[in-house]
Each structure stands twice: as C-alpha cells, then as structure tokens.
Amino acid sequence: MKQISEAAKKDQILYYFKTQWPVLLAVTFSGLIYNLGLLAGPWFEGRMTGCLVDILGGKAGYRDMLVLVTAYVISIAIVQIARYIKRFYVRRFANNVNRDMKEILYRSLVHRSRAELEEEGVGNVMTKAILDVDDCAEGMRKFTTEIFDTGVALAAYVGMLLFYDWRLAILGMLFLPVSYVLAEKMKRNVQRTGTAYKEQSGDLSAATLDRATNAITYRVYGREKERKQAYEANLTDYETSAVKANIWSTAFPPLYRIISMTGVLFILYFGSRNVLGTGWKIWDVAAFTTFLSCFLKLAVKSSHAAKLFNAVHKAQVSWKRIKPLMKETTYEDDSLVQESGTLEVSDVSFAYPGREKIYEDFNLSATPGQIIGVTGAVACGKSTLGKTFLCEYPYEGRICFHGKELSGMTKAEQNGMVGYLGHDPELFNDSVRNNILLGDDDDPEKYLKAVCFDGEVAEMEEGMDTIVGNGGVRLSGGQAQRLALARTLCHKRPVLILDDPFSALDRKTEEEVFANLRKMAADSIVILLSHRLYLFPEMDQVLWMEDGKVTAGTHEQILETFPEYARLYEAQADGADVHSTQEGGPDHAEK
Ligand SMILES: Nc1ncnc2c1ncn2[C@@H]1O[C@H](COP(=O)(O)OP(=O)(O)OP(=O)(O)O)[C@@H](O)[C@H]1O
C-alpha cells in the first residue's frame, strides 16, 4: 500500500523536492550564510566611507581603515565560499531531479503501447523526453536558488532598510510590487508562447526523423527539394515560435529592473535631507551610503524575483505536458510467464477506434502444440487479427486461456502469455547474442540452429558477438527476420503470434525452419500469419479471412469451401510468384 502511494506521488512536483532533502539541507545552510553575509557588504561600504570622511577630518587613522578593509575582505571570502557551496548543491539538486524525472518518464514511455506512442507522435514524445524534463529541472533549480538569493536576501535587505529609516524604506519599496504584478500579468503570454514552442519543437523532431528514415525514397523519387522546402517551413515555424517564447520570457526582466529601481529617486532626495539633518532621521554619510547600497541590491534582487516568476511559468508549461507520464512503472513483474494451456476464442470482432469492423465472427479452439495458419487477401486484416492478442485496443467477444479472459489479465500476465513477432524485426544496435537473449542466461546457439542462421553467424568476423546495427541494418532482410525469430523462440510464450516470419526466406529454408518451429514450440500454440501457402497443408488448423469473416478449418476443409483459397494455394503450388496470386498488389513485408 505504501509502495502504491509512493508511486502515485511521482506526478507531484513536491515529491522531487522531498526526495532531495539532504542536498536541499546543504543548499539551505550555505544559502543562509551567503545571503545573510551579503548584508555585510553594504554595512562595510558605509563604514569605510564614514572612516574615509573621519580620516580626512582627522578623527580616525589609517589603522582604523586597515582593520575595516581586512574584516571586509574576510567577510567577502566567507560569503563567496558559502556561495560556491550553495551553487554546487543547487546544481546537484537540479541534476538529480533531471535524472529521476527522465528515468520515470522513459520507463513510462517504454511501457506505453506502440499504438499509444504513434497516436502521441514521435516528435512530441522526443520533445517531452528531452526538452520538457530539462525545462522542469531548470525551473526547479532557479526556484531553489532564488529562494535564497532572492527570498532570504530580500528579507534581510528590507530589515536593514527599515532599521535605518522605516518611512524612507517604505517609500522606496513602493515600486517593487509593481514589477511582480507585471510579471504575473505576463504569465499567460509566457505559457502560451512556451506551449506553442514545445509543439513546434515536437513537429520539427518528427519532420527530422521522417527525412532521415525516408531519405532513400525521397532521393530516388526526386522529392528531396520538395521535402527540403517543407522542412525549411517547419524550421521557420520552429524559429518563430522559439523567438516569441524567448521574447516573452527574457525581454521583460530589464523592464522589471527599471521599475524596481525607480525608488532610488526618493532615496537620493529624502536620504540627502537626512544627512543635512532636515529629514525623518539624522544620518551621517556612512548611513546614507549603506542605505543606498542596500536599496540598489534590493532592487536588483527584486527584479530577479519577477524574472523567477517567468522561469517558473515556463517550467509549469513543461510539467503540465509531462505530468500524465510521471507515473512510476516497475520492471520487476513485467512479464509473468504463464503455463501453456488451451485457447478458446469466441465471437471476437475488432475495429480500430472510430473505424469500421476489420473482422468479426472469429472463433477458434486450439491446444498446445498446434500451429494455426492465418491467411487471406492483401489487407484483409491478418496483422490486425494477430495484434488483437496484444490487447493494444479493445475487442468484442472472448479470448480465453485456461478459461481466463485475456483482456482481464494484468499487463504482466498478458506479456507472459503472448509472444509476438511483427513485420518489423525490432533488432537493436547490439550483438547477435544480446539480440537473442535480451539479458537472459542461455545458449543462443540452439535458437540460431532452429532458424537456420547458425552457419552464417559462425562465418561472421565476430561470430555471435557481431554487432547488427540499429534495427539490424548490417544484416540482410532474411537474416534479420531469422534473428528476430530466434529471439521469439528463446523467449517462448504459451501463445506465439508470428506475422509473416518467412516472407524473406527461400522455400527450402522456410520448410526447415517450420519443422524446427514445430519441435521447439511443441508446448505452445503458434498463430502464423502468412501470404505463403506452401506449408498450409501442414498446419493443424487454417483461418481464412474474407470479407471481414474469419473461418476456421483444416486445410482440406478450407480448400473445399473457399474457391479463392484453392486458387491461391494451387497457384503457389505451381511455383508462381506469391504476389502475382494476391489481390491488391505487392506484399509490403517482402524485402
Ligand atoms: N493502426 C491502424 N489504425 C487504423 N486502421 C488500421 C491500422 N492498422 C491497419 N489498419 C487497417 O486495417 C486493415 C487491415 O490491415 P492489416 O495490416 O491487418 O491487413 P493485412 O491482411 O495484415 O495486410 P497485408 O496483407 O498487407 O499484410 C487495413 O485496411 C488497414 O488500413
């Protein structure tokens, strides 16, 4: 229970201050010493001016000045050391917060389904992960540092001014709240332009990624110039929004400072009257200098406070954007591997949100060891049927494993129940070994053998330790596909969804891999989506998708009932190209 409430707090900004309390304690101590010590400056400056007047009047000697100067230098040294310590810990605080926030955010992002991420837009996700967290941590750093540099110092200066002449102090400080009110009034603009800047930044990231990913297509089809123009437009919008956001957050601080300083006119007039003995207080030159110096420092600090408001407003924009993602997600129980068992699919139908049904009447009973082939015309919904088992979107009907409804399982149970290999092999820039094992302790050799990839890997310069590049760019299409299949077999689940796993293999290799798959996945139910029907007579069941209907049967039953299936099967059995037999054009998965 305690753990849950701890996790819930991570979307509260206060949580990040609380977890950093030792660092903030160090900031508090050093900050208090630094800012209270700052009062020594104006005091010593006043005393030294007074001493100079006394020396010129013969009332003091050079020794008095030497003592004052030495004490002044020592006090400055102490103040500067305290300042250094405070700065060090404030930076440390900001770095720790940045790290913690990024960790929570990244975890949250990787736990989101691909569908959710795609909906949010890759550019927006990148901006949140990089820019927004940085802005939040920076806002918190400024807030923390200004609490002392501005808050404590302001209070100390105000106390000192009131002590010297409370009437003049109030008169001089009348203008300070004006700068705060103005800064608060700017809040709406700072936040509006800040949000627009973040959105443009997301768009630009997405456009950059698009240009990089589709570079070859744009070049081959002569669309580079057009893309460049579109990109330039994106860049211009980004620059414009950045300039606007910057103007609202940085152009006003000098104005705040001028307003804060206006009170100096009263101090010059009424302070001089105090020195002349005709004002509210009797002052010497030292008191006048101390008061003036103190007020100038107060005015500068005060304009910092107004600037701080803007920095906090900017951070608020970012925090609002990332807050929904700042929920703790744990890795520990993310995949609770389930026992194998029967699968019962009853009257399942599926539609993407806001769209028409892709398929309906999907019924299936399967037991471990069965391989079920799914096929149909191009874009009939094969991949959609496979992905239904990932529960990224809700489905109608029931999908039960050992009588337990899939959509009612926890995410960890679902992950431990269904293994998935999609069109994209999703290989990462690491070795062949690590791409298979994903950190587990096992021998990858047997999985490489099962997918007929062991020989080629052995011939690679680094063998199993060969780095495959981002997304497996250093491998051929067929190699990448087999490596991904080896990974799927290594992390076997009671149900394995394989979406066109053999599309880049030659027929002989496909047959060999299929035979090994049957052996290795003997205790799993394999749902194999494919355009290629050579192996369908060997399937334990076939699912035929046509006009939104899914029909289950043996190869022979489907052959008899559906002439289109028979036509496709026979055309391929004759050795014709798979794609010329499909309706609607080429297969996108083929490399
Ligand atoms: N994320 C999505 N959102 C909305 N519609 C989608 C989405 N993914 C696919 N579709 C639509 O669902 C239909 C079925 O697509 P799907 O990829 O499941 O077909 P498929 O049979 O696997 O295709 P192929 O034969 O090309 O492999 C298509 O009309 C497609 O436009």
The ligand as a Tripos MOL2 file, in Angstrom:
@<TRIPOS>MOLECULE
LIG
   31    33     1     0     0
SMALL
NO_CHARGES

@<TRIPOS>ATOM
      1 N1         -3.3810    1.2550  -36.6070 N.pl3     1 LIG1
      2 C1         -4.3840    1.2410  -37.5090 C.ar      1 LIG1
      3 N2         -5.3790    2.1510  -37.4330 N.ar      1 LIG1
      4 C2         -6.3950    2.1350  -38.3100 C.ar      1 LIG1
      5 N3         -6.5250    1.2350  -39.3120 N.ar      1 LIG1
      6 C3         -5.5780    0.3100  -39.4460 C.ar      1 LIG1
      7 C4         -4.4420    0.2730  -38.5500 C.ar      1 LIG1
      8 N4         -3.6390   -0.7620  -38.9240 N.ar      1 LIG1
      9 C5         -4.2460   -1.3230  -40.0100 C.ar      1 LIG1
     10 N5         -5.3870   -0.6870  -40.3040 N.ar      1 LIG1
     11 C6         -6.3240   -1.0190  -41.3890 C.3       1 LIG1
     12 O1         -6.7850   -2.3380  -41.1770 O.3       1 LIG1
     13 C7         -6.9270   -3.0320  -42.4100 C.3       1 LIG1
     14 C8         -6.2240   -4.3790  -42.2850 C.3       1 LIG1
     15 O2         -4.8190   -4.1420  -42.1700 O.3       1 LIG1
     16 P1         -3.8290   -5.3110  -41.7730 P.3       1 LIG1
     17 O3         -2.4740   -4.7740  -41.7110 O.co2     1 LIG1
     18 O4         -4.3590   -6.0130  -40.6010 O.co2     1 LIG1
     19 O5         -4.0140   -6.2720  -43.0400 O.3       1 LIG1
     20 P2         -3.1000   -7.4980  -43.5040 P.3       1 LIG1
     21 O6         -4.0400   -8.5210  -44.0140 O.co2     1 LIG1
     22 O7         -2.1560   -7.9090  -42.4490 O.co2     1 LIG1
     23 O8         -2.3330   -6.7950  -44.6840 O.3       1 LIG1
     24 P3         -1.1460   -7.3980  -45.5840 P.3       1 LIG1
     25 O9         -1.7460   -8.4750  -46.4080 O.co2     1 LIG1
     26 O10        -0.7210   -6.2420  -46.3940 O.co2     1 LIG1
     27 O11        -0.0800   -7.9240  -44.6540 O.co2     1 LIG1
     28 C9         -6.3580   -2.1390  -43.4900 C.3       1 LIG1
     29 O12        -7.4370   -1.5800  -44.2030 O.3       1 LIG1
     30 C10        -5.6230   -1.0590  -42.7400 C.3       1 LIG1
     31 O13        -5.7570    0.1730  -43.3810 O.3       1 LIG1
@<TRIPOS>BOND
     1     1     2 1
     2     2     3 ar
     3     2     7 ar
     4     3     4 ar
     5     4     5 ar
     6     5     6 ar
     7     6     7 ar
     8     6    10 ar
     9     7     8 ar
    10     8     9 ar
    11     9    10 ar
    12    10    11 1
    13    11    12 1
    14    11    30 1
    15    12    13 1
    16    13    14 1
    17    13    28 1
    18    14    15 1
    19    15    16 1
    20    16    17 2
    21    16    18 1
    22    16    19 1
    23    19    20 1
    24    20    21 2
    25    20    22 1
    26    20    23 1
    27    23    24 1
    28    24    25 2
    29    24    26 1
    30    24    27 1
    31    28    29 1
    32    28    30 1
    33    30    31 1
@<TRIPOS>SUBSTRUCTURE
     1 LIG1         1 GROUP 0 **** ****
